[in-house]
Amino acid sequence: MNQHILEKYNVPVPRYTSYPPANFFRDDFAERNLLQAIEESNSQRPHHISFYIHIPYCKRMCYYCGCNSYPRTGEADEKAYVEAVLKEIELVCDKIDKSRKIAQIHYGGGSPSSIDLNLIRKINDSLLGKFDCIENPEIAIECHAGYLTEKDFQSLIDAGFNRMSIGIQDFDNNVLKASNRIPTLLPIEQIFELLRSKGIRINLDFIYGLALQTADSFSKTIEKAVPLFPDRLVTFSYAHLPSLFPRQKFLERFGLPSENEKDKMYHAAQKILLEAGYKQIGLDHFVRESDELFEAWQMHNLSRNFQGYCTRRTTGQVYAFGVTGISQLTGAYAQNTKVISEYVETVNSGHIPVKKGYRLNNDEQITREVITDLMCNDQIEWQQIASRLNLTIAEVKAATAYSEQKMQEFAADGIIDFDENHLVMKEKGSPFLRNVAASLDKLLINSNKLFSKPI
């Protein structure tokens, strides 16, 4: 990539896993606001339900981690935590229309697979006992395979999971050691053989930009993954923000790759995966050609929520449980407290431990539609969005920070092609998708919020 372009656009911008980004949430958003938003959500679209469960515990802390996670403190604490989650489920689900159907259940963390897996099954049983599911729902869990035996994987299958995301991060043990992460307990081939025999869809997750990684070493990791032929493969760009996550400072002892080296890692992995027949979805997802995500992307109607990319079929409003869980409803976001003791105490007193949130105004709901379309489909069809929202193109653009001059600048730098009705990312500009999205965001005008760089 041209060094001038790299330096110009590799500036901090939101990841846009939500709009507005979570650091715009307000402290004056309380439980009563969430309960009102839940009631309203029953008559809003999408009508399907997505559930997110946050399990914050890890057996050991990876230095790169930017998640809301905590060291394990004991089985009694974990049992008390899960009992609180089950009570929160009762408080929220009592407000949800029982005619609605589950499209997704997703567990994140932390390492949700690190606790007693019987507790995980209790949560699934509770949710699946309250609502019907759409045909072929996605019931997924993030797994740290460094601690999972064959019996453990079977327990997860018995609990009803049909997709597992295996957090590999890197196959190079030196990279893992520098990051304080252990490799898979079982040979990766054995894990695939077991899960495939049970019909489980498998994601592999990798991170580029870690200490000791190079473009060559990361290429070898991706080359090892390709023959396994996972259903989906994700290459996350490491975001180094030690001011927010102090444990990341440990990685600085080994030195971190330069921005230019990270760019080489991204493009090397991309080349390997595309040549192997994978199709790229968004910034970092690679899927099989037969995957419904690719079909949705081809039809320009791919969507996403905090769980990741999804089709319109599986898109649902998100109701989140557990510490730091973020409910993602049509008209509002609400995030729980991040303090485990406060979470358990509040839920046991009969309240939802909302710490902050955000109610979207009309312009922000329109902007969310625009940015989500761009982030998911690498393009904006203004008339399609306008028709979906029963507005004119001019009204849609006016709700955003759209600037003809800025679009011309992106086009001149080879980032996009655009006309009055279309904005399309060029292949060269794909790493700077977030920059184009940020240019449409009124909330970033005069903002002092902290974000990570695209590369």
N, C-alpha and C positions, 0 to 999 in steps of 0.2 A: 504494500500500500504506500502511496505517496506520503512521504514524511510530513509534508506541510498539512495535508488533509488529516492525517492521524493526530497531529498536535492541535489542530484547530478544533476538532470535534471530540477528542477524548477528554471531555470535561464532565464534572459531576452532573448527572441528570437522574430523575426517578427511574426505577425499574418498571413502574406501571403494572405491577401485579394487581393493583386496584387503582381506581380513580375516585376521589383524590387519594394520593399516597397516604399511608398510615401516619406519617409524622405531621399531617394536618389535622388529625383527630383532636377534639376539644375535651378539656377536663370537666366542662359543665354538662356533658351528656351523661345522664344517669339512668338507673333502672327503669324509671317510669317512661323515659323516652324510648327505651328498647321495647318495653311491653306495648307501647302504642305502635311502634314500627312493625312488631310481629302481627298485631291485629290487622294492620293495613296490608301486610304482605299476603294475606289470604286472598285478596282480590286483585293482586298485582301480578305482573309477568316478570320472569318465567314462573309458571305454576308449580313445577316440580320442586322437590325438596333435595337439598344436599346437606349432609351432616359432616361436620369436622370435629374430631376429638383430639385434643392436645395432651399428649403424655410427656411430661417434661423431663423424665429421669434418663440418665445415661450412666453406664458402668464406669466410663472414664471420659474425660472431656477432650475433644479434639481441639487443637489450638486455632484452627481456621474458623470454627463454628460461629455463625452470627445468629443462631436460633435462640429462642428462649428456653434454655435447658439448664439442668441442675444435676449435681452428682447424686447417685442413689443414697438414701439414708436408712433403708431397711424395709422389710416386707410389710410390717405393721403400718408404716406411713403410706406405702403404696396402696394398701387395702383401704385405708381411710380416705385417700385421695379418690380412688375409683368409686367408693360409696358416695362421695360428694358429687362426682360426675353424674352418677345415676340419679341423684336427687335433682341436680340441675336439669337433666333431661326431662324429668317429670314436670318441673316448673315451666319450662319452655314449651314442651310438646302439648301441654294442656291448653295452650293458646293457638295451636296450629290446627287448621281444618283437617279432620281425619279422612276426608275424601281425597286429599292430595297424596301423591305417590313419591316414594324415594327413588331418586335417580343415581345418587352417589352417597357413599360413606367413605370417608378418608381419615386415616390416622397419621398424625405427624408428631414431631417432638423437637428436641429430645430424641430418644430411641424408643418408640412405643413397643418394639419387640423385646425390650430389655426387662420388662416386668413379668410377673406371673401371668402366663398367657391365658389361664382360666379367667382372670379378671377382664381381659380383653373380650373374651367370649361373652361374659355377662353383659357388657355394654352392647355388643352386637345383638344379643338376644332381646335386650330391652327395646332397642330401636326398631328392629325388624318385627317385633310383636305389636307395635303401635300403628304401623302404616303398611299398606301394600307397596310393592315395588313396580316400577316400569319393567318391561321385558328387557332382560339382560342389563341390569344395573351394574354400576362399577363399585365394587367393594374392595378398597385398596388399603394397604399399609406399607409404611416405610420401614425397611428392615436393616438392621446392622448385623450382617452375616458373620461378624467376628465372634459371635457368641451363640449362634443358633445351630443346634444339632439336627439330625434328620427327624427325630421325634418332635422337636420344636416346630419345624416347618409343617409337619403333619398336623400339629395342634392348630396352627393358623389356618390350614385348609379346612379342618373340621369346624372352625369358628365361622366359616362362610366366606372367607376372602377369595376373590377370583383374580386379583391382580396384586403383585408384590413388586415394590421398588427396592432393588438391592443397592445400597450405597457403597459402591466400590471405591470411588474417588480417584484411585490410581492403582495399577497393578505393581508398581515399583515399590518394593518394601522399604527402600531408603527414604522415599518421599513420604510414605505412611509413617515411618518412625519419626521423622522430623516434625510431623503433624500430630504426633501422639495418638495415632490410630492404629489398630491392629487389623491384619488382613482377614479374609474369610476363614472360619474354622474348618469348614469342609472345602474340598477342591471345588472350584466354581463349576466345573463340568458336572460334578455329582449333584450340585444344587439344581442345575438346569435339567438334568435327567429326571430328578424327583418331581420338580414342579411341572415340567412338561407332561409327565405321565399322568398327572392329575388335572390337566387342562388349565393350569394357571398361566395367565399372561404375565410376562416378566419385563420390567424396566431395569435398565442399568444406569446408574447415576455416576458422573465423573465431574471433577473440578479441575480447571486449568488455571495456572497462575500461582501455584503453591511453591513453597521453598523446595529447591533442588530440581524442580522440573525444567525441562528444556523442550523445544519443539520436537527434537528427535526422540527424547524419552517419552513424551506424551503420545507421539505417533505410535510407538511400540505398544503402549497401553491400549490404544484404540484398535490397533491391528490384532491384538489378542482378543478383544471383545467381538470383533466382526464374525469369526467362525462360530461363535455361540449363537449368533443371529437372534439377539433379544428382540422382543416385539417393539420396544421403544428404547432409545438411548438418548441421554441428556448430557450435554457438556456445559456445566455452569461456569461462568467467569467468577473467579474468587474476588470478593470485595474486601479490601484491606481497610478496616475502619477501627483501629485500635483505640481510638478515643471513645467509641461506643462499646467495644468488646475488648477489654484489656488483655485477655488471654492471647489475642492475636499477636501481641508484641513478641511472644516466644519465637514466632516464625522469623523475625528479623535477625535472629542470631545466625541463621543460615543464609540470609540474603534472599530477596524475592526477585523473580524474573522482571525484566524491564517491560515497558508497555509494548515495545517492538517485538520482544520475544513472545509475549502473550498473544499478540496479533498473529504471529507465525504459528503458534499452537492451535489457535482457532481455525485458521485456514488449512493447516495440515490435517486436522481431524475432520474438517468438513470435506476435504478432497477424498480422504480414505472412505468415508461413509457414503458419499454420493457415488463413488465408483463401485462400491459394494452393493448398490441398488437401493439404499435408503433414500427417503424423501425428507427434505428439511421443512420443518414447521416452525415458524417464528424464528427467534434468535438462536435457540439452543436445543430444540427437540428434533430428533431424527426418527422416522417411523417407517415401517414397511409400507409398500405400495398398497397393500390390501387393507391397511388400517383405516378405520372410519374417520380418524382425524385428517388423513390425507384427502379423503373424499370430500370432507367438509371444507378443507382449505381450497381444493379445486373449485368448489362451488361458491367460494368467497363468503362462507357463513360459519367459519370457525369462531368459537367463543372461548372464554376462559374465566376462571374465578381463582380464589386463593389456592385451590387444589391443583391448578394448572390448566392446561388446554382441555377443552371439551367440545363436543358437538352440541348443536341446538337440542338434539334428542336428550342428552344427558345434562344439559345446563339446568341448574336449579338455584334458587335463592339459598344461601348458606346460613345454617344455624350452627354456631360453634359452641363447644363445651370444653371446660378445663381452663387452667391458667393461660392468660394471654390469648385465648381463642378469640377470633374476630368473626362475628356474624356479619354477613355481607348481603343485606336485603336491598330491595329495589330503591327504597327511599332513604336508607340510613345504614351506617356501619356502627357496630358496638364492640368494644374490646374489653375483655375481663381483666381483673387485676393480675399482675405477674408474681405476686407473693403467694406461695402455696398455703401457708398457714391462714392468711387472710381469706383466700379463696374457700378453703374448707369451712372455716368458721362462719363466713357469710352465707354459704349455701345451707349449712346446717341450721341456720336461723330462719330459713325460708325465703331468702332473697337471692337474686342473681347478682354476682359481684362485678357489675359494670364499673369500669374505671374511667373510660373515655369513649368518645364516639364522634359521629359526624352525621348531620342531616343534610342531604344534598338538595340544593335549590334547583329550579328548572333548568337553568343554563348548565349547571354542573352535571345533571343527568344527561343532557344532550352531549356535552363534552365527553362524558364517559362512553357513550355509544361510539363517538368518532374515534377516540383513542383506542378503545378496545378493538374496533374493526381494523385499525392500522396495525396494532401490535400483533393481532392474530393472523391477519390475511395479507400483510405486507402492502396493503393498498387501501385507499378510501374511494368508494363510489358514492359521491355526495347525493345523487338522486335516490339511490337505494336507501340511504339512511333517512333522507327527507321523507320518502314515501312511508317508511316504517314508522316514523314519528308524526306523520300527517303535518309536515311543515314544508316550507320552500327551502331550496338550497341556500338562499341568502340568509334565511332565519337560522339554519343550522350553523353556517360559518360565523354568523354574528354572535352566537353563543360561545364560540371558541376565541382563541387569540390569533385566528388565521390572518396571515399577512402575505399578500401577493409578493412583496419585495423579498421576504424571507424565503418563500418558495423558489423564487428566481435564483436566489443565492445557493440554495441546496442543489438546484438543477445545474447551475454553472459548475459546481464542484463535483458533479457526477453522482450525487446521492439519490436523487429522485428524477422521475419524469412527471409532468403534471399538465393538466389543462383545466378548463372551467369545471368539469364534472369528475375528473379522475386525479388521483395522486398515487403513484406507483413507485415503490422502492426499487432501485437498480441493484443488481447483484453486488457491485462494488460498494454500494452504500449500506448493505445489510447490517454491518456491525453498528451503524449509527441510527438504527431504527428508533431508539429511545430519544435521540436528539430531535428527530422530526416530530415525534409525539410531544416532546416538551415545548416545541415552538407553538403548539396549539393550546397550551395550558395557561389560562389567565391567572391561575393561582401562583404561578412561578414569577409573575411580574413583581419585582422588588422583594422576592422571597429570600430569606436567609437560612432556609432549611438545608440540612446536610444530606448529600446523596453520594452514591459511588460512581465511578467512571465506567463508561461502556466497555472498555478494554482493560 
